[in-house]
Amino acid sequence: METNKLFIGGLSWDLDWQEVKDAFKEYGEVTFVKVIKDRETGRSKGFGFVEFTNVEEAVAAKDAMDGAELDGRNIKVDFAEEKKEA
């Protein structure tokens, strides 16, 4: 399902949210970036989310960035899925 929110996997542990935003902003207006961190260590878990103002921008970013190299790692980009209620 296409949405304006993307899941980004395979991120380098050294990347912060601003660097992720900078990598994706050429595809549209980035409205939200979150790099998921470990609660205990504060270190990146290697994945995060990027949200755009509309679906078209997210599609363009997914098509261009899926499999691309970012900070020495090939990243996986896909549409984010909504959390399932327990």
N, CA and C atoms as a LAMMPS dump frame, in Angstrom:
ITEM: TIMESTEP
0
ITEM: NUMBER OF ATOMS
258
ITEM: BOX BOUNDS ff ff ff
-5.0000000000000000e+02 5.0000000000000000e+02
-5.0000000000000000e+02 5.0000000000000000e+02
-5.0000000000000000e+02 5.0000000000000000e+02
ITEM: ATOMS id mol type element x y z
1 1 1 N 0.835 -1.184 0
2 1 2 C 0 0 0
3 1 3 C 0.884 1.253 0
4 2 1 N 0.608 2.158 -0.875
5 2 2 C 1.376 3.386 -0.959
6 2 3 C 0.891 4.381 0.101
7 3 1 N 1.832 4.973 0.773
8 3 2 C 1.566 5.967 1.803
9 3 3 C 2.664 7.019 1.721
10 4 1 N 2.499 8.124 2.427
11 4 2 C 3.528 9.16 2.395
12 4 3 C 4.627 8.906 3.428
13 5 1 N 4.564 7.767 4.138
14 5 2 C 5.565 7.425 5.151
15 5 3 C 6.369 6.214 4.692
16 6 1 N 7.695 6.342 4.738
17 6 2 C 8.583 5.272 4.293
18 6 3 C 9.343 4.667 5.462
19 7 1 N 9.561 3.363 5.386
20 7 2 C 10.442 2.646 6.301
21 7 3 C 11.814 2.608 5.648
22 8 1 N 12.848 2.913 6.41
23 8 2 C 14.216 2.894 5.899
24 8 3 C 15.009 1.896 6.739
25 9 1 N 15.492 0.834 6.116
26 9 2 C 16.268 -0.181 6.822
27 9 3 C 17.707 -0.203 6.34
28 10 1 N 18.574 -0.777 7.144
29 10 2 C 19.979 -0.903 6.779
30 10 3 C 20.782 0.368 6.976
31 11 1 N 20.276 1.269 7.82
32 11 2 C 20.999 2.525 8.059
33 11 3 C 22.276 2.278 8.842
34 12 1 N 23.282 3.042 8.514
35 12 2 C 24.521 3.027 9.286
36 12 3 C 24.207 3.511 10.704
37 13 1 N 24.848 2.906 11.691
38 13 2 C 24.62 3.323 13.077
39 13 3 C 25.102 4.733 13.335
40 14 1 N 25.934 5.268 12.449
41 14 2 C 26.489 6.607 12.641
42 14 3 C 25.57 7.725 12.147
43 15 1 N 24.541 7.388 11.371
44 15 2 C 23.666 8.42 10.808
45 15 3 C 22.686 8.948 11.846
46 16 1 N 22.462 10.261 11.819
47 16 2 C 21.423 10.833 12.67
48 16 3 C 20.254 11.281 11.79
49 17 1 N 19.212 11.767 12.41
50 17 2 C 17.994 12.106 11.676
51 17 3 C 18.242 13.191 10.627
52 18 1 N 19.112 14.156 10.922
53 18 2 C 19.363 15.243 9.97
54 18 3 C 20.031 14.725 8.699
55 19 1 N 20.957 13.789 8.847
56 19 2 C 21.632 13.215 7.677
57 19 3 C 20.661 12.391 6.833
58 20 1 N 19.743 11.698 7.484
59 20 2 C 18.717 10.942 6.754
60 20 3 C 17.808 11.922 6.014
61 21 1 N 17.395 12.981 6.678
62 21 2 C 16.55 13.999 6.041
63 21 3 C 17.244 14.597 4.827
64 22 1 N 18.526 14.932 4.976
65 22 2 C 19.278 15.524 3.875
66 22 3 C 19.343 14.586 2.666
67 23 1 N 19.427 13.286 2.916
68 23 2 C 19.507 12.309 1.831
69 23 3 C 18.187 12.187 1.076
70 24 1 N 17.069 12.458 1.745
71 24 2 C 15.754 12.259 1.134
72 24 3 C 15.078 13.541 0.662
73 25 1 N 15.566 14.696 1.087
74 25 2 C 14.849 15.948 0.797
75 25 3 C 14.827 16.333 -0.676
76 26 1 N 15.707 15.764 -1.488
77 26 2 C 15.677 16.117 -2.905
78 26 3 C 14.455 15.534 -3.628
79 27 1 N 13.73 14.631 -2.969
80 27 2 C 12.56 14.005 -3.585
81 27 3 C 11.258 14.66 -3.171
82 28 1 N 11.321 15.607 -2.261
83 28 2 C 10.125 16.314 -1.844
84 28 3 C 10.299 16.907 -0.459
85 29 1 N 9.223 17.492 0.057
86 29 2 C 9.263 18.108 1.373
87 29 3 C 9.145 17.043 2.454
88 30 1 N 10.203 16.875 3.213
89 30 2 C 10.23 15.904 4.302
90 30 3 C 9.605 16.563 5.528
91 31 1 N 8.545 15.94 6.062
92 31 2 C 7.839 16.518 7.202
93 31 3 C 8.175 15.844 8.522
94 32 1 N 8.792 14.659 8.465
95 32 2 C 9.08 13.912 9.695
96 32 3 C 10.193 12.91 9.419
97 33 1 N 11.149 12.824 10.342
98 33 2 C 12.216 11.824 10.266
99 33 3 C 12.427 11.268 11.666
100 34 1 N 12.528 9.966 11.77
101 34 2 C 12.807 9.328 13.063
102 34 3 C 13.777 8.184 12.835
103 35 1 N 14.94 8.247 13.479
104 35 2 C 15.886 7.139 13.492
105 35 3 C 15.659 6.431 14.829
106 36 1 N 15.327 5.144 14.781
107 36 2 C 15.004 4.389 15.987
108 36 3 C 16.282 4.052 16.746
109 37 1 N 16.258 4.354 18.042
110 37 2 C 17.447 4.137 18.876
111 37 3 C 17.142 3.134 19.988
112 38 1 N 18.182 2.438 20.407
113 38 2 C 18.085 1.507 21.522
114 38 3 C 17.906 2.299 22.817
115 39 1 N 16.943 1.909 23.647
116 39 2 C 16.679 2.638 24.892
117 39 3 C 17.852 2.58 25.863
118 40 1 N 18.53 1.447 25.886
119 40 2 C 19.621 1.256 26.845
120 40 3 C 20.88 2.03 26.453
121 41 1 N 21.264 1.924 25.174
122 41 2 C 22.552 2.481 24.74
123 41 3 C 22.426 3.827 24.031
124 42 1 N 21.249 4.141 23.517
125 42 2 C 21.072 5.365 22.744
126 42 3 C 21.613 5.261 21.335
127 43 1 N 22.094 4.079 20.98
128 43 2 C 22.669 3.847 19.656
129 43 3 C 21.562 3.498 18.658
130 44 1 N 21.745 3.926 17.422
131 44 2 C 20.783 3.626 16.37
132 44 3 C 20.595 2.119 16.222
133 45 1 N 19.353 1.719 15.961
134 45 2 C 19.066 0.304 15.689
135 45 3 C 19.211 -0.015 14.202
136 46 1 N 19.544 0.99 13.384
137 46 2 C 19.779 0.75 11.964
138 46 3 C 18.553 0.88 11.085
139 47 1 N 17.479 1.45 11.633
140 47 2 C 16.307 1.698 10.796
141 47 3 C 15.57 2.933 11.288
142 48 1 N 14.684 3.417 10.427
143 48 2 C 13.922 4.609 10.786
144 48 3 C 12.8 4.85 9.805
145 49 1 N 12.235 6.046 9.895
146 49 2 C 11.088 6.409 9.075
147 49 3 C 11.274 7.825 8.528
148 50 1 N 10.782 8.032 7.307
149 50 2 C 10.786 9.347 6.67
150 50 3 C 9.382 9.579 6.135
151 51 1 N 8.832 10.742 6.424
152 51 2 C 7.489 11.071 5.964
153 51 3 C 7.534 12.314 5.082
154 52 1 N 6.78 12.261 3.979
155 52 2 C 6.702 13.366 3.023
156 52 3 C 5.324 14.009 3.081
157 53 1 N 5.182 15.168 2.425
158 53 2 C 3.896 15.857 2.432
159 53 3 C 2.845 15.117 1.621
160 54 1 N 3.284 14.319 0.62
161 54 2 C 2.292 13.575 -0.17
162 54 3 C 2.858 12.247 -0.659
163 55 1 N 1.975 11.423 -1.158
164 55 2 C 2.334 10.07 -1.608
165 55 3 C 3.264 10.115 -2.809
166 56 1 N 3.057 11.057 -3.727
167 56 2 C 3.878 11.126 -4.934
168 56 3 C 5.355 11.326 -4.607
169 57 1 N 5.628 12.179 -3.625
170 57 2 C 7.012 12.405 -3.21
171 57 3 C 7.603 11.141 -2.58
172 58 1 N 6.8 10.46 -1.772
173 58 2 C 7.262 9.226 -1.137
174 58 3 C 7.566 8.151 -2.183
175 59 1 N 6.73 8.049 -3.205
176 59 2 C 6.95 7.077 -4.275
177 59 3 C 8.263 7.392 -5
178 60 1 N 8.486 8.658 -5.307
179 60 2 C 9.724 9.058 -5.992
180 60 3 C 10.948 8.725 -5.138
181 61 1 N 10.868 8.995 -3.839
182 61 2 C 11.983 8.701 -2.947
183 61 3 C 12.218 7.204 -2.831
184 62 1 N 11.157 6.43 -2.716
185 62 2 C 11.288 4.97 -2.618
186 62 3 C 11.948 4.418 -3.873
187 63 1 N 11.46 4.838 -5.027
188 63 2 C 12.009 4.342 -6.291
189 63 3 C 13.484 4.687 -6.447
190 64 1 N 13.868 5.878 -6.018
191 64 2 C 15.25 6.323 -6.192
192 64 3 C 16.194 5.776 -5.125
193 65 1 N 15.715 5.626 -3.905
194 65 2 C 16.607 5.308 -2.789
195 65 3 C 16.647 3.835 -2.391
196 66 1 N 15.677 3.03 -2.81
197 66 2 C 15.703 1.607 -2.442
198 66 3 C 16.926 0.949 -3.078
199 67 1 N 17.819 0.436 -2.248
200 67 2 C 19.047 -0.2 -2.715
201 67 3 C 20.215 0.76 -2.889
202 68 1 N 19.964 2.053 -2.683
203 68 2 C 21.025 3.053 -2.834
204 68 3 C 22.005 2.972 -1.664
205 69 1 N 23.195 3.503 -1.896
206 69 2 C 24.203 3.528 -0.837
207 69 3 C 24.087 4.826 -0.056
208 70 1 N 24.066 4.679 1.259
209 70 2 C 24.011 5.833 2.147
210 70 3 C 24.997 5.578 3.281
211 71 1 N 26.009 6.392 3.376
212 71 2 C 27.057 6.258 4.395
213 71 3 C 27.692 4.859 4.371
214 72 1 N 27.948 4.372 3.156
215 72 2 C 28.641 3.092 2.998
216 72 3 C 27.784 1.847 3.11
217 73 1 N 26.473 2.013 3.282
218 73 2 C 25.573 0.857 3.406
219 73 3 C 24.465 0.962 2.37
220 74 1 N 24.078 -0.176 1.81
221 74 2 C 22.937 -0.2 0.901
222 74 3 C 21.668 -0.263 1.744
223 75 1 N 20.808 0.725 1.557
224 75 2 C 19.608 0.809 2.378
225 75 3 C 18.414 0.174 1.677
226 76 1 N 17.442 -0.233 2.468
227 76 2 C 16.188 -0.799 1.979
228 76 3 C 15.103 0.22 2.284
229 77 1 N 14.343 0.599 1.264
230 77 2 C 13.279 1.578 1.434
231 77 3 C 11.969 0.951 0.985
232 78 1 N 10.965 1.04 1.845
233 78 2 C 9.65 0.499 1.512
234 78 3 C 8.582 1.382 2.186
235 79 1 N 7.347 1.202 1.781
236 79 2 C 6.277 1.94 2.411
237 79 3 C 6.07 1.418 3.821
238 80 1 N 5.914 2.331 4.771
239 80 2 C 5.702 1.948 6.168
240 80 3 C 4.292 1.38 6.323
241 81 1 N 4.18 0.395 7.186
242 81 2 C 2.877 -0.196 7.489
243 81 3 C 2.403 0.354 8.818
244 82 1 N 1.109 0.569 8.922
245 82 2 C 0.535 1.043 10.175
246 82 3 C 0.663 -0.05 11.233
247 83 1 N 0.86 0.366 12.471
248 83 2 C 0.934 -0.599 13.567
249 83 3 C -0.401 -1.318 13.69
250 84 1 N -0.331 -2.599 13.937
251 84 2 C -1.54 -3.396 14.159
252 84 3 C -1.928 -3.284 15.635
253 85 1 N -3.21 -3.153 15.877
254 85 2 C -3.691 -3.111 17.255
255 85 3 C -3.618 -4.496 17.859
256 86 1 N -3.2 -4.578 19.108
257 86 2 C -3.063 -5.892 19.774
258 86 3 C -4.38 -6.439 20.239
